Amino acid sequence: MARQVFTKAFKLEAVRLLDAGKQPAAAIARELGIKREKLYAWRTQLRERGPDAFHDRPGRPAADESAEVKRLKRELERVTEERDILKKAAAYFARELP
């Protein structure tokens, strides 16, 4: 069985429903398809860590972040190469000056 991954928005909404107190925790958990203990754990995490308690994909950057990292690495490589060329050109022209 694959491990379920819940988004930050899902967890925040689940905790909001729990804190609203309009339904018992067991009913909310059953409706959301999670264990009641998980619901309480999320509430505890939110209270202890605040708004930064949850991440969408813990341990892994999101797909768009990964693509951005790759793009930035390519750009860094290009800019580094340009800098090296300019350094060599500056050294060459500095020797030519009287």
Secondary structure, DSSP 4 states (H G I P E B T S, - for coil): -PPP---HHHHHHHHHHHHHTSS-HHHHHHHHTS-HHHHHHHHHHHHHHGGGS--SSTTS--HHHHHHHHHHHHHHHHHHHHHHHHHHHHHHHHHH--
